[in-house]
Amino acid sequence: MYPQLEREYGVNRSTLINWVKRFSPIKVSDDETVTLKEHKALQKEIQRLKIENEILKKRIAAFGRHCHIRKRAITEIVAFIQNNLTNYSVSQLCSALKFPRSTYYKALVCVPSNKQKVYEEFSRKVKQTYDAPKRRYGAVKICHALNDNGTPLSVKRVQRHMAEQGLRSIIVKKYNHHASHGSIPDDKKNILGRDFSTEAINQKLCTDITYIHVQKEGWTYLASVMDLCSQKIMGYAYGTSMTTELAVKAVENACLNVSGTEEIVLHSDLGSQYTRHLKTA
């Protein structure tokens, strides 16, 4: 076959063999075939998507999962590209970030204007004022603080710079105590009588609940039992609800560290968690 084709088309055998390999169909499934050219194009596309996925993962690590790339300053994007040039090309990085290459190259030689310098200096002041009081200040307090230091500005301007930097004040809601006293049984007397002295361990225990505010769950509660002699916590229980079950669990955990509980005095403030009756099935 090849000699006839060589004479007919005037090409050598190696060229004919390459043509056959290039355009012969490759079976990828029972009813689907692709050519070698199409197969190489698919491999190239898979490699491109793999690289793009790696770049996007690095972008999430640098800027956060929920922060769109368009909300970042050009200087931040350019710095991200430069930090990853050892592993990827400028074309790959700009393509994955949907960032024009012309903008990147222009930013490299761009000299900041006086207006941009003033803008960046003001952003630095906002960030510095925000960090000083443990990130508790919002836009209004930052505005008042900067105004007092001789920097004229408005709240809207501060809000805009805080949004660009992703700054939000950390607010802890005040705890509003709602008294819910259970009925105190008549046989419950103050056995301790404010006599906190003791000669040995496992004689007098006191229990109470502490309120702890955390960033994610809000107010949480720690019920603990302390030995008045050793001043050590014998047992505790932690939860997001201040219930009778929480108080009882702390006492049960304390009993695990005590050999005998017959002569022990357990003192509490007779709050509702310590006076209610547990509902048992």
The 8 nearest C-alpha neighbors of each residue, nearest first, counted from 0:
[[1, 3, 2, 4, 5, 12, 6, 15],
 [0, 2, 4, 3, 5, 12, 15, 16],
 [3, 1, 5, 4, 0, 6, 12, 7],
 [2, 4, 6, 5, 1, 0, 7, 8],
 [5, 3, 7, 1, 6, 2, 8, 0],
 [6, 4, 2, 10, 9, 3, 7, 8],
 [7, 5, 9, 3, 4, 8, 2, 10],
 [6, 8, 4, 5, 9, 3, 10, 2],
 [9, 7, 5, 10, 6, 4, 3, 11],
 [8, 10, 5, 6, 7, 11, 4, 3],
 [11, 9, 5, 8, 14, 12, 15, 6],
 [12, 10, 14, 13, 5, 15, 9, 1],
 [11, 13, 15, 14, 16, 1, 5, 10],
 [14, 12, 16, 15, 11, 17, 10, 18],
 [15, 13, 17, 12, 16, 11, 18, 10],
 [14, 16, 18, 12, 17, 13, 19, 11],
 [15, 17, 13, 19, 18, 14, 12, 20],
 [18, 16, 20, 14, 19, 15, 21, 13],
 [19, 17, 21, 15, 16, 20, 22, 14],
 [18, 20, 16, 17, 21, 22, 23, 15],
 [21, 19, 17, 18, 23, 22, 16, 35],
 [22, 20, 35, 18, 19, 23, 36, 17],
 [21, 23, 34, 19, 20, 18, 35, 24],
 [22, 24, 20, 19, 34, 21, 25, 35],
 [25, 23, 34, 33, 32, 22, 26, 35],
 [26, 24, 33, 32, 34, 27, 23, 35],
 [25, 27, 32, 28, 31, 24, 33, 29],
 [26, 28, 32, 31, 25, 33, 29, 30],
 [29, 27, 31, 30, 26, 32, 25, 33],
 [28, 30, 31, 27, 26, 32, 25, 33],
 [31, 29, 28, 32, 26, 27, 33, 25],
 [30, 32, 28, 27, 29, 26, 33, 25],
 [33, 31, 26, 25, 27, 24, 28, 34],
 [34, 32, 25, 24, 37, 38, 26, 35],
 [33, 35, 24, 37, 36, 22, 25, 23],
 [34, 36, 38, 21, 37, 22, 39, 33],
 [37, 35, 39, 34, 38, 21, 40, 22],
 [36, 38, 40, 34, 35, 39, 33, 41],
 [39, 37, 35, 41, 40, 36, 34, 42],
 [40, 38, 42, 36, 41, 37, 43, 35],
 [39, 41, 37, 43, 38, 42, 44, 36],
 [42, 40, 44, 38, 43, 39, 45, 37],
 [43, 41, 39, 45, 44, 40, 46, 38],
 [42, 44, 40, 46, 41, 45, 39, 47],
 [43, 45, 47, 41, 46, 42, 40, 48],
 [46, 44, 42, 48, 47, 43, 49, 41],
 [45, 47, 49, 43, 44, 48, 42, 50],
 [48, 46, 44, 50, 45, 49, 51, 43],
 [47, 49, 51, 45, 50, 46, 52, 44],
 [48, 50, 46, 52, 47, 51, 45, 53],
 [51, 49, 53, 47, 52, 48, 46, 54],
 [50, 52, 48, 54, 95, 49, 53, 47],
 [51, 53, 55, 49, 50, 54, 48, 56],
 [54, 52, 50, 56, 51, 55, 49, 57],
 [55, 53, 57, 51, 56, 52, 58, 50],
 [54, 56, 58, 52, 57, 53, 51, 59],
 [57, 55, 59, 53, 58, 54, 52, 60],
 [58, 56, 60, 54, 55, 59, 61, 53],
 [57, 59, 55, 61, 56, 60, 62, 54],
 [60, 58, 63, 64, 56, 62, 61, 57],
 [61, 59, 57, 58, 63, 62, 56, 64],
 [60, 62, 58, 59, 63, 57, 79, 56],
 [61, 63, 59, 58, 60, 66, 64, 68],
 [64, 62, 59, 66, 65, 60, 61, 58],
 [63, 65, 59, 66, 62, 60, 67, 58],
 [66, 64, 63, 67, 59, 62, 68, 70],
 [65, 67, 63, 64, 62, 68, 70, 71],
 [68, 66, 69, 70, 65, 71, 64, 62],
 [67, 69, 70, 71, 66, 96, 76, 62],
 [70, 68, 67, 71, 72, 66, 73, 98],
 [69, 71, 68, 67, 72, 163, 66, 162],
 [72, 70, 69, 68, 75, 73, 76, 163],
 [71, 73, 75, 74, 76, 70, 69, 163],
 [74, 72, 76, 75, 77, 71, 106, 103],
 [73, 75, 77, 72, 76, 78, 106, 71],
 [76, 74, 78, 72, 73, 77, 79, 71],
 [77, 75, 79, 73, 78, 74, 80, 72],
 [76, 78, 74, 80, 79, 75, 73, 103],
 [77, 79, 75, 81, 76, 80, 74, 82],
 [80, 78, 76, 82, 77, 81, 75, 83],
 [81, 79, 77, 83, 78, 82, 76, 84],
 [80, 82, 78, 84, 83, 79, 77, 85],
 [81, 83, 79, 80, 84, 78, 85, 77],
 [84, 82, 80, 81, 85, 86, 87, 79],
 [83, 85, 87, 81, 86, 88, 82, 80],
 [84, 86, 83, 87, 82, 88, 81, 80],
 [87, 85, 84, 83, 88, 82, 54, 50],
 [88, 86, 84, 85, 91, 83, 92, 89],
 [87, 89, 91, 90, 84, 92, 86, 85],
 [90, 88, 92, 91, 93, 87, 84, 80],
 [89, 91, 93, 88, 92, 94, 100, 87],
 [92, 90, 94, 88, 89, 93, 95, 87],
 [91, 93, 89, 95, 94, 90, 96, 88],
 [92, 94, 98, 96, 90, 95, 91, 97],
 [93, 95, 97, 91, 92, 96, 90, 98],
 [96, 94, 51, 92, 93, 97, 91, 54],
 [95, 97, 93, 98, 94, 92, 68, 55],
 [98, 96, 94, 95, 93, 99, 92, 68],
 [97, 99, 93, 96, 100, 94, 102, 103],
 [100, 98, 102, 101, 93, 97, 103, 94],
 [99, 101, 103, 102, 93, 104, 98, 90],
 [100, 102, 104, 99, 103, 105, 106, 98],
 [103, 101, 105, 99, 100, 104, 106, 98],
 [102, 104, 100, 106, 101, 105, 77, 107],
 [105, 103, 107, 101, 106, 102, 100, 108],
 [104, 106, 102, 107, 103, 108, 109, 101],
 [105, 107, 109, 103, 104, 108, 102, 77],
 [108, 106, 104, 105, 109, 103, 77, 110],
 [109, 107, 106, 105, 110, 104, 103, 111],
 [108, 110, 106, 107, 105, 111, 104, 112],
 [109, 111, 112, 108, 106, 107, 113, 115],
 [112, 110, 115, 109, 116, 113, 114, 106],
 [111, 113, 115, 114, 116, 110, 117, 109],
 [112, 114, 116, 115, 117, 111, 118, 110],
 [113, 115, 117, 112, 116, 118, 111, 119],
 [116, 114, 118, 112, 117, 113, 111, 119],
 [115, 117, 113, 119, 118, 114, 120, 112],
 [118, 116, 120, 114, 115, 119, 121, 113],
 [119, 117, 115, 121, 116, 120, 114, 122],
 [120, 118, 122, 116, 121, 117, 115, 123],
 [121, 119, 123, 117, 122, 118, 116, 124],
 [120, 122, 124, 118, 123, 119, 117, 125],
 [123, 121, 119, 125, 124, 120, 160, 126],
 [122, 124, 120, 126, 121, 125, 127, 119],
 [125, 123, 127, 121, 122, 126, 128, 120],
 [124, 126, 122, 128, 123, 127, 129, 121],
 [127, 125, 129, 123, 124, 128, 130, 122],
 [126, 128, 124, 130, 129, 125, 123, 131],
 [129, 127, 125, 131, 126, 130, 124, 141],
 [128, 130, 126, 134, 127, 131, 136, 125],
 [131, 129, 134, 127, 133, 128, 132, 126],
 [130, 132, 128, 133, 129, 127, 134, 126],
 [133, 131, 134, 130, 135, 129, 136, 128],
 [132, 134, 130, 135, 131, 129, 136, 169],
 [135, 133, 130, 129, 132, 168, 136, 169],
 [134, 136, 168, 169, 133, 132, 170, 137],
 [137, 135, 168, 140, 134, 129, 141, 132],
 [136, 138, 168, 139, 140, 141, 135, 167],
 [137, 139, 141, 158, 140, 157, 142, 154],
 [140, 138, 142, 141, 137, 154, 143, 136],
 [141, 139, 143, 142, 137, 136, 138, 144],
 [140, 142, 144, 138, 143, 139, 136, 145],
 [141, 143, 139, 140, 145, 144, 154, 138],
 [142, 144, 146, 140, 141, 145, 147, 139],
 [145, 143, 141, 147, 146, 142, 140, 148],
 [146, 144, 148, 150, 142, 147, 143, 141],
 [145, 147, 150, 143, 149, 148, 151, 144],
 [146, 148, 144, 145, 149, 143, 150, 142],
 [149, 147, 145, 146, 150, 144, 143, 151],
 [148, 150, 146, 147, 151, 145, 144, 152],
 [151, 149, 146, 145, 148, 152, 147, 144],
 [152, 150, 146, 149, 153, 145, 142, 147],
 [153, 151, 150, 156, 146, 142, 154, 157],
 [152, 154, 156, 155, 142, 157, 151, 139],
 [153, 155, 157, 156, 142, 139, 138, 158],
 [156, 154, 158, 157, 153, 159, 138, 152],
 [155, 157, 159, 153, 154, 158, 160, 152],
 [156, 158, 154, 160, 159, 155, 138, 161],
 [159, 157, 155, 161, 156, 160, 138, 162],
 [158, 160, 156, 162, 157, 161, 155, 163],
 [159, 161, 163, 157, 162, 158, 122, 164],
 [162, 160, 166, 158, 164, 163, 159, 165],
 [161, 163, 165, 159, 164, 160, 158, 166],
 [164, 162, 160, 161, 165, 159, 70, 71],
 [165, 163, 161, 162, 166, 160, 126, 71],
 [164, 166, 162, 163, 161, 167, 160, 66],
 [167, 165, 161, 164, 162, 168, 163, 129],
 [168, 166, 169, 165, 137, 161, 134, 162],
 [167, 169, 135, 137, 136, 134, 170, 166],
 [168, 170, 135, 134, 167, 171, 136, 137],
 [171, 169, 168, 172, 135, 136, 167, 137],
 [170, 172, 173, 169, 212, 217, 214, 213],
 [173, 171, 170, 174, 217, 175, 218, 212],
 [172, 174, 175, 171, 170, 176, 218, 212],
 [173, 175, 176, 172, 218, 171, 210, 212],
 [176, 174, 173, 177, 172, 178, 218, 210],
 [175, 177, 174, 178, 179, 173, 210, 241],
 [178, 176, 179, 175, 174, 180, 271, 241],
 [177, 179, 180, 176, 271, 270, 175, 181],
 [180, 178, 271, 177, 181, 270, 272, 176],
 [181, 179, 271, 178, 270, 182, 274, 272],
 [180, 182, 271, 275, 274, 183, 179, 270],
 [181, 183, 184, 180, 274, 275, 271, 185],
 [184, 182, 274, 181, 185, 187, 269, 180],
 [185, 183, 186, 187, 182, 274, 188, 181],
 [184, 186, 187, 183, 188, 182, 274, 189],
 [187, 185, 184, 188, 183, 189, 190, 274],
 [186, 188, 185, 184, 189, 183, 190, 269],
 [189, 187, 190, 186, 185, 191, 184, 192],
 [188, 190, 191, 192, 187, 266, 193, 267],
 [191, 189, 192, 188, 264, 266, 187, 193],
 [190, 192, 193, 189, 194, 266, 195, 264],
 [191, 193, 194, 190, 189, 195, 188, 266],
 [194, 192, 191, 195, 189, 190, 196, 266],
 [195, 193, 192, 196, 191, 197, 190, 203],
 [194, 196, 193, 197, 227, 191, 203, 192],
 [197, 195, 194, 198, 228, 227, 203, 193],
 [196, 198, 228, 199, 195, 202, 227, 203],
 [197, 199, 228, 196, 200, 202, 203, 227],
 [200, 198, 197, 228, 202, 201, 229, 203],
 [199, 201, 228, 202, 229, 226, 198, 203],
 [200, 202, 203, 263, 226, 199, 257, 204],
 [203, 201, 263, 200, 264, 199, 204, 262],
 [204, 202, 264, 263, 227, 201, 265, 226],
 [205, 203, 226, 265, 225, 227, 264, 266],
 [204, 206, 266, 225, 265, 224, 267, 226],
 [207, 205, 224, 267, 223, 266, 225, 204],
 [206, 208, 222, 223, 267, 209, 224, 205],
 [209, 207, 222, 221, 223, 220, 210, 206],
 [208, 210, 221, 220, 222, 211, 207, 223],
 [209, 211, 220, 219, 221, 218, 212, 208],
 [212, 210, 219, 218, 220, 209, 213, 221],
 [213, 211, 218, 217, 219, 210, 214, 171],
 [214, 212, 217, 215, 216, 218, 211, 219],
 [213, 215, 217, 216, 212, 171, 169, 218],
 [214, 216, 217, 213, 212, 218, 219, 171],
 [215, 217, 213, 214, 218, 219, 239, 212],
 [218, 216, 213, 212, 215, 214, 219, 171],
 [217, 219, 212, 211, 213, 216, 210, 239],
 [220, 218, 239, 211, 212, 238, 210, 217],
 [219, 221, 210, 238, 209, 237, 211, 239],
 [222, 220, 237, 209, 208, 236, 223, 210],
 [223, 221, 208, 236, 235, 246, 207, 249],
 [222, 224, 235, 206, 249, 234, 207, 221],
 [223, 225, 206, 234, 233, 232, 205, 235],
 [226, 224, 232, 205, 231, 204, 233, 230],
 [225, 227, 204, 230, 228, 231, 229, 203],
 [228, 226, 230, 204, 203, 229, 225, 195],
 [229, 227, 200, 226, 230, 197, 199, 198],
 [228, 230, 231, 226, 227, 200, 199, 225],
 [231, 229, 227, 226, 228, 225, 232, 233],
 [232, 230, 229, 225, 226, 233, 227, 228],
 [231, 233, 225, 234, 224, 226, 223, 230],
 [232, 234, 253, 225, 224, 231, 256, 226],
 [235, 233, 253, 252, 224, 249, 232, 223],
 [234, 236, 223, 249, 222, 224, 252, 237],
 [237, 235, 249, 222, 221, 248, 245, 223],
 [238, 236, 221, 220, 222, 235, 245, 239],
 [239, 237, 220, 240, 219, 221, 236, 245],
 [238, 240, 219, 220, 241, 218, 237, 216],
 [241, 239, 238, 242, 220, 219, 245, 218],
 [240, 242, 220, 245, 239, 243, 238, 272],
 [243, 241, 245, 244, 240, 272, 246, 271],
 [242, 244, 272, 246, 245, 247, 273, 275],
 [243, 245, 247, 242, 246, 248, 277, 272],
 [244, 246, 248, 242, 243, 247, 236, 249],
 [247, 245, 243, 249, 248, 244, 222, 272],
 [246, 248, 244, 250, 249, 245, 251, 243],
 [249, 247, 251, 245, 250, 246, 244, 236],
 [248, 250, 235, 236, 252, 246, 247, 234],
 [251, 249, 253, 247, 252, 248, 254, 224],
 [250, 252, 248, 254, 253, 249, 247, 255],
 [253, 251, 234, 249, 255, 250, 254, 248],
 [254, 252, 234, 233, 250, 255, 251, 256],
 [255, 253, 251, 257, 256, 252, 250, 260],
 [254, 256, 252, 253, 257, 251, 258, 234],
 [257, 255, 254, 253, 233, 258, 252, 234],
 [258, 256, 254, 255, 259, 260, 253, 201],
 [257, 259, 256, 260, 255, 254, 201, 261],
 [260, 258, 257, 261, 262, 254, 263, 201],
 [259, 261, 263, 262, 257, 258, 254, 201],
 [260, 262, 263, 259, 264, 258, 202, 201],
 [263, 261, 260, 264, 202, 259, 201, 203],
 [264, 262, 202, 260, 203, 261, 201, 265],
 [263, 265, 203, 204, 202, 266, 262, 191],
 [266, 264, 204, 205, 203, 263, 267, 206],
 [265, 267, 205, 204, 206, 264, 191, 268],
 [268, 266, 206, 269, 205, 207, 265, 273],
 [267, 269, 270, 266, 207, 273, 206, 205],
 [270, 268, 267, 273, 274, 271, 183, 272],
 [271, 269, 272, 273, 268, 180, 274, 181],
 [270, 272, 181, 180, 274, 273, 275, 179],
 [271, 273, 243, 270, 242, 274, 275, 246],
 [274, 272, 271, 270, 269, 275, 243, 246],
 [275, 273, 271, 181, 272, 183, 269, 270],
 [276, 274, 181, 271, 273, 272, 277, 243],
 [275, 277, 278, 274, 243, 273, 272, 279],
 [276, 278, 279, 275, 243, 244, 247, 274],
 [279, 277, 276, 280, 275, 244, 243, 242],
 [280, 278, 277, 276, 244, 243, 275, 247],
 [279, 278, 277, 276, 244, 243, 275, 247]]
